[in-house]
């Protein structure tokens, strides 16, 4: 993978620290400041388009768009895709006056799953905000990291990822209203009230555009899912990671389910939602969702074992989540520092019939996730 590290982040020549070590130090300083002062987030009314933009006063934020797309020809070729932008506030530089102080860090991950080719293509980037290199607008969704962008204009979103080994240029049109997760957009993530995030989703995005792999271009259409989340503290002290899924249902509905795990694989917290095509909404509580692994796959690269077939019980029904390609592991140690599994999956009902499609994400299986 062609990781693009922080060449845009000038460092004094006399500084012997590797750039990645410097970033880890800055992030650690920020965490130390925040660990003693985090308060519970209040319920508030989310306002759009403002809340599609960045919330620079919050410690952690991400914009996450995933989906499936296929060619329209007789031998339809099917792909999964994801583009995620992260913003991280660095409190250790808050008092610095230099324009070079890394007050906000912008990360990005991108991937394409080629089901026919049996391969996951992925890349990552990181830079400090500023200097025309990386930015996250606070007025509306407008994210940039070098030549990777994710922008919004009215009911349309555009993702641009120029091709190297892979790339895409995709447009997404809203077909439904925003889905506010949790309590009017405030989603609990742990037993303490402060372990929460502001969180909304935009399911059933009509998708069209182009995917490129190794110089070959594919005109595609499909469906996508957008998540946007921001928080001061998400993980409970004993949590090592999470399992999450966002599924576009074939009948026009949407299913979200997640759990946060401890080191023994037991759920610390769980939640999610189900919304019908007509707009009926059910929010799941902490005891409403259970994840049971049915089959594991072990990465030949990292030797980490991931469940790639799940049974998920929710108030909306019993489902099976089936990965469409086992090897959808992403090594992001050159940016966010983690290794995780994120990939295109089908959703099956209790009788084994496919009822939806979307993405499954699993973190903290190799080592505890740190945000």
C-alpha positions as CSV (number, residue, x, y, z in Angstrom):
1,X,0.0,0.0,0.0
2,X,1.3,3.5,-0.9
3,X,0.9,5.2,2.5
4,X,1.2,9.0,2.1
5,X,2.6,10.2,5.4
6,X,3.1,13.8,6.7
7,X,5.5,15.3,4.2
8,X,3.4,18.5,4.5
9,X,4.2,18.8,8.2
10,X,7.5,20.7,8.5
11,X,9.6,19.7,11.5
12,X,12.8,21.4,12.7
13,X,15.9,19.6,11.3
14,X,17.3,19.2,14.8
15,X,14.3,17.2,15.9
16,X,15.4,13.6,16.0
17,X,11.9,12.2,16.5
18,X,10.4,10.4,13.6
19,X,7.3,12.2,12.3
20,X,5.0,9.3,13.4
21,X,6.5,9.4,16.9
22,X,5.9,13.1,17.1
23,X,2.3,12.6,16.2
24,X,1.9,10.0,18.8
25,X,3.4,12.3,21.4
26,X,1.0,15.1,20.5
27,X,-2.0,12.9,20.5
28,X,-1.0,11.5,23.9
29,X,-0.6,15.1,25.3
30,X,-4.2,15.8,24.1
31,X,-5.5,12.6,25.8
32,X,-3.9,13.4,29.1
33,X,-5.5,16.8,29.2
34,X,-8.9,15.5,28.4
35,X,-9.0,12.5,30.7
36,X,-9.8,14.6,33.8
37,X,-12.2,17.0,32.3
38,X,-14.7,15.2,30.1
39,X,-18.3,16.0,30.9
40,X,-21.5,14.4,29.7
41,X,-22.7,15.7,26.3
42,X,-26.1,17.5,26.4
43,X,-29.0,16.6,24.1
44,X,-29.3,19.2,21.5
45,X,-31.0,19.9,18.2
46,X,-28.7,19.1,15.2
47,X,-28.8,21.8,12.6
48,X,-28.0,21.1,8.9
49,X,-26.1,21.9,6.9
50,X,-23.9,23.3,9.8
51,X,-23.7,20.0,11.6
52,X,-22.5,18.2,8.4
53,X,-19.3,20.3,8.9
54,X,-16.5,20.0,11.4
55,X,-16.8,20.5,15.2
56,X,-13.3,21.6,16.0
57,X,-14.0,22.0,19.8
58,X,-14.5,18.2,20.1
59,X,-11.7,15.8,20.5
60,X,-12.6,13.2,17.9
61,X,-14.7,13.3,14.7
62,X,-15.2,11.2,11.6
63,X,-17.1,11.2,8.3
64,X,-17.6,7.7,6.9
65,X,-19.1,6.7,3.6
66,X,-19.4,3.1,2.5
67,X,-21.3,1.2,-0.1
68,X,-21.6,-1.3,-2.9
69,X,-21.6,-0.6,-6.6
70,X,-21.7,-2.7,-9.7
71,X,-21.3,-2.3,-13.5
72,X,-24.5,-2.3,-15.5
73,X,-23.4,-4.7,-18.2
74,X,-24.4,-8.3,-18.6
75,X,-21.4,-9.6,-16.7
76,X,-21.9,-7.2,-13.8
77,X,-18.8,-6.7,-11.7
78,X,-19.5,-5.9,-8.0
79,X,-17.4,-3.7,-5.7
80,X,-17.4,-2.3,-2.2
81,X,-15.9,1.1,-1.4
82,X,-15.2,3.2,1.6
83,X,-13.8,6.7,2.3
84,X,-13.3,7.9,5.9
85,X,-12.0,11.3,7.1
86,X,-10.9,11.7,10.7
87,X,-10.3,14.9,12.6
88,X,-8.4,14.8,15.9
89,X,-7.9,17.8,18.2
90,X,-4.4,18.1,19.7
91,X,-4.6,19.8,23.1
92,X,-0.9,19.7,23.7
93,X,-0.4,22.5,21.2
94,X,-3.2,24.8,22.3
95,X,-1.0,27.4,23.8
96,X,1.5,27.5,20.8
97,X,1.4,30.6,18.6
98,X,3.3,29.2,15.6
99,X,1.3,28.6,12.5
100,X,3.1,25.3,12.3
101,X,1.5,24.0,15.5
102,X,-0.5,20.9,14.9
103,X,-3.8,21.9,16.5
104,X,-5.9,19.7,14.3
105,X,-4.8,16.5,12.6
106,X,-6.7,15.2,9.5
107,X,-6.5,11.5,8.6
108,X,-8.1,9.6,5.7
109,X,-8.6,6.0,4.8
110,X,-9.9,4.7,1.5
111,X,-10.5,1.2,0.1
112,X,-12.1,-0.7,-2.7
113,X,-13.1,-4.3,-2.4
114,X,-13.0,-6.1,-5.8
115,X,-15.2,-9.2,-5.3
116,X,-14.4,-10.7,-8.7
117,X,-10.7,-10.1,-8.3
118,X,-10.8,-11.3,-4.6
119,X,-8.7,-8.3,-3.5
120,X,-9.0,-5.3,-1.2
121,X,-7.2,-2.2,-2.3
122,X,-6.6,0.4,0.4
123,X,-4.6,3.5,1.2
124,X,-4.1,6.1,4.0
125,X,-3.0,9.6,4.6
126,X,-2.3,12.1,7.4
127,X,-1.5,15.8,7.7
128,X,-1.9,18.7,10.0
129,X,-4.8,21.1,9.1
130,X,-3.7,24.1,7.2
131,X,-1.4,25.3,4.5
132,X,-3.9,24.3,1.8
133,X,-3.0,20.7,2.4
134,X,-5.7,19.5,4.8
135,X,-8.9,21.1,5.9
136,X,-12.3,20.4,7.4
137,X,-14.9,23.2,7.0
138,X,-17.1,24.1,9.9
139,X,-19.9,25.5,7.7
140,X,-20.8,22.3,5.8
141,X,-19.2,19.0,4.8
142,X,-16.1,20.0,2.9
143,X,-13.1,17.7,3.7
144,X,-9.8,17.8,2.0
145,X,-6.5,15.9,2.4
146,X,-4.3,16.7,-0.5
147,X,-6.3,15.5,-3.6
148,X,-8.7,13.4,-1.6
149,X,-12.0,15.2,-1.0
150,X,-15.5,14.6,0.4
151,X,-18.0,17.4,-0.1
152,X,-21.7,18.1,0.2
153,X,-24.0,20.5,-1.7
154,X,-27.6,20.3,-0.8
155,X,-28.8,16.7,-1.0
156,X,-25.7,15.6,-3.0
157,X,-22.3,14.3,-1.7
158,X,-19.2,13.9,-3.9
159,X,-16.2,11.7,-3.1
160,X,-13.0,12.2,-5.2
161,X,-10.1,9.9,-4.9
162,X,-7.7,10.2,-7.8
163,X,-6.4,6.9,-9.0
164,X,-3.0,5.4,-8.4
165,X,-3.4,1.7,-8.0
166,X,-7.1,2.3,-7.3
167,X,-9.4,5.3,-7.1
168,X,-13.0,6.6,-7.5
169,X,-15.1,9.5,-8.4
170,X,-18.6,9.0,-7.0
171,X,-21.7,11.0,-6.4
172,X,-24.4,10.2,-3.8
173,X,-27.9,11.5,-3.8
174,X,-30.1,11.5,-0.7
175,X,-33.3,9.5,-1.1
176,X,-34.4,9.7,2.6
177,X,-34.2,12.0,5.6
178,X,-31.4,12.0,8.1
179,X,-31.4,9.2,10.6
180,X,-30.6,10.6,14.0
181,X,-29.0,7.8,16.1
182,X,-29.7,7.4,19.8
183,X,-31.7,10.2,21.5
184,X,-32.3,12.8,18.8
185,X,-28.7,12.4,17.6
186,X,-27.0,11.8,21.0
187,X,-25.8,8.1,21.0
188,X,-24.6,6.5,24.2
189,X,-21.4,4.4,23.8
190,X,-20.9,3.2,27.4
191,X,-22.2,2.9,30.9
192,X,-21.3,6.4,31.8
193,X,-23.2,9.4,30.3
194,X,-20.0,11.0,29.2
195,X,-19.3,8.0,26.9
196,X,-21.5,9.3,24.1
197,X,-21.3,10.9,20.7
198,X,-23.4,13.1,18.4
199,X,-24.2,10.7,15.6
200,X,-26.4,10.7,12.5
201,X,-26.6,8.5,9.4
202,X,-27.7,8.9,5.9
203,X,-28.8,5.5,4.5
204,X,-29.9,4.5,1.1
205,X,-27.8,7.0,-0.9
206,X,-28.2,6.5,-4.6
207,X,-24.7,6.1,-6.0
208,X,-23.2,6.6,-9.4
209,X,-19.8,7.3,-10.9
210,X,-16.5,5.6,-11.7
211,X,-14.1,3.2,-10.0
212,X,-10.6,2.7,-11.3
213,X,-8.3,-0.3,-10.6
214,X,-4.9,-0.6,-12.1
215,X,-5.7,1.6,-15.0
216,X,-9.1,0.0,-15.8
217,X,-12.2,2.2,-15.3
218,X,-15.7,0.9,-14.4
219,X,-18.9,2.9,-14.7
220,X,-21.0,1.9,-11.7
221,X,-24.2,2.5,-9.8
222,X,-25.2,1.3,-6.4
223,X,-26.2,2.3,-2.8
224,X,-24.2,4.0,-0.1
225,X,-24.4,4.8,3.7
226,X,-23.0,7.9,5.3
227,X,-22.1,8.2,9.0
228,X,-20.9,11.4,10.8
229,X,-19.9,11.2,14.5
230,X,-18.2,13.5,16.9
231,X,-17.3,13.2,20.6
232,X,-15.1,14.0,23.6
233,X,-15.0,10.4,24.9
234,X,-16.5,7.3,23.3
235,X,-14.7,4.3,24.8
236,X,-15.3,3.1,28.4
237,X,-12.1,2.4,30.3
238,X,-12.4,-1.3,29.8
239,X,-13.3,-1.3,26.1
240,X,-10.8,-2.5,23.6
241,X,-12.8,-2.0,20.4
242,X,-16.2,-2.4,18.8
243,X,-18.2,-4.3,16.2
244,X,-20.5,-2.2,14.1
245,X,-22.6,-2.6,11.0
246,X,-24.7,-0.3,8.9
247,X,-27.0,-2.1,6.4
248,X,-29.1,-0.7,3.6
249,X,-32.1,-3.0,3.5
250,X,-33.4,-4.2,0.1
251,X,-36.9,-3.0,1.0
252,X,-35.6,0.6,1.6
253,X,-35.1,0.3,5.3
254,X,-31.9,0.7,7.4
255,X,-30.3,-1.3,10.2
256,X,-27.6,-0.1,12.5
257,X,-26.1,-2.4,15.2
258,X,-23.0,-2.1,17.4
259,X,-21.4,-3.2,20.5
260,X,-18.3,-2.2,22.5
261,X,-16.2,-5.1,23.8
262,X,-13.9,-5.8,26.7
263,X,-10.6,-7.8,26.4
264,X,-12.5,-11.0,27.0
265,X,-14.9,-10.3,24.1
266,X,-17.9,-9.5,26.3
267,X,-20.2,-6.6,25.5
268,X,-19.7,-3.4,27.6
269,X,-22.4,-1.6,25.7
270,X,-24.5,-2.1,22.7
271,X,-27.1,-0.2,20.6
272,X,-28.3,0.7,17.2
273,X,-31.5,1.4,15.3
274,X,-33.9,0.1,12.7
275,X,-35.9,2.3,10.3
276,X,-38.5,1.1,7.9
277,X,-38.8,2.4,4.3
278,X,-41.8,4.4,5.4
279,X,-39.9,6.1,8.3
280,X,-40.9,4.1,11.4
281,X,-38.0,4.3,13.7
282,X,-36.9,2.0,16.6
283,X,-33.9,2.9,18.7
284,X,-32.1,-0.1,20.4
285,X,-31.0,0.0,24.1
286,X,-27.9,-1.4,25.6
287,X,-29.5,-4.8,26.3
288,X,-31.3,-5.1,23.0
289,X,-28.5,-6.2,20.8
290,X,-26.2,-9.3,20.9
291,X,-23.4,-10.3,18.6
292,X,-22.5,-14.0,18.3
293,X,-19.6,-15.1,16.1
294,X,-20.2,-18.1,13.9
295,X,-16.9,-18.3,11.8
296,X,-13.5,-16.7,12.1
297,X,-10.8,-15.9,9.5
298,X,-7.1,-15.4,10.5
299,X,-5.1,-12.8,8.6
300,X,-2.0,-14.2,7.0
301,X,-0.3,-10.8,7.4
302,X,-1.0,-10.0,11.0
303,X,-2.2,-13.4,12.4
304,X,-5.2,-11.5,13.9
305,X,-8.4,-13.6,14.0
306,X,-11.7,-11.8,13.0
307,X,-15.2,-13.1,13.0
308,X,-16.4,-12.9,9.4
309,X,-19.8,-14.5,10.0
310,X,-22.1,-13.2,12.8
311,X,-25.5,-13.9,14.2
312,X,-27.0,-10.6,15.5
313,X,-30.1,-10.4,17.6
314,X,-32.0,-7.1,17.6
315,X,-35.5,-6.0,18.5
316,X,-36.1,-5.8,14.7
317,X,-35.3,-9.5,14.2
318,X,-32.5,-12.1,14.1
319,X,-30.0,-11.5,11.3
320,X,-26.8,-13.1,9.9
321,X,-24.0,-10.8,8.7
322,X,-21.8,-12.5,6.1
323,X,-18.5,-11.0,4.8
324,X,-18.4,-11.2,1.0
325,X,-14.6,-11.4,1.1
326,X,-12.7,-12.7,4.2
327,X,-9.6,-10.6,3.7
328,X,-10.8,-7.0,4.2
329,X,-8.3,-6.2,6.9
330,X,-6.9,-2.6,6.8
331,X,-3.4,-1.9,8.2
332,X,-3.5,1.8,9.2
333,X,-0.4,1.9,11.4
334,X,1.0,4.7,9.3
335,X,-1.9,7.0,10.1
336,X,-4.3,6.3,12.9
337,X,-2.0,3.6,14.3
338,X,-4.5,0.7,14.2
339,X,-5.2,-2.5,12.4
340,X,-8.8,-3.3,11.9
341,X,-11.3,-5.2,9.6
342,X,-13.8,-3.3,7.5
343,X,-15.6,-4.7,4.6
344,X,-18.6,-5.3,2.3
345,X,-21.1,-7.8,3.7
346,X,-24.5,-9.2,3.1
347,X,-27.4,-9.2,5.6
348,X,-29.5,-12.4,5.9
349,X,-32.7,-12.9,7.7
350,X,-33.6,-15.7,10.1
351,X,-34.3,-18.0,7.2
352,X,-31.0,-17.3,5.4
353,X,-32.5,-15.0,2.7
354,X,-30.6,-11.9,1.8
355,X,-32.4,-8.8,3.0
356,X,-29.7,-6.1,2.8
357,X,-26.1,-5.2,2.1
358,X,-23.6,-2.8,3.7
359,X,-20.5,-2.7,5.8
360,X,-19.2,-4.5,8.8
361,X,-16.4,-2.9,10.9
362,X,-14.4,-4.7,13.7
363,X,-11.7,-2.9,15.8
364,X,-9.5,-3.9,18.7
365,X,-8.9,-7.5,17.7
366,X,-5.1,-7.2,17.5
367,X,-4.6,-4.7,20.2
368,X,-6.8,-2.3,22.2
369,X,-8.0,0.6,20.2
370,X,-7.1,4.1,21.5
371,X,-9.0,7.2,20.5
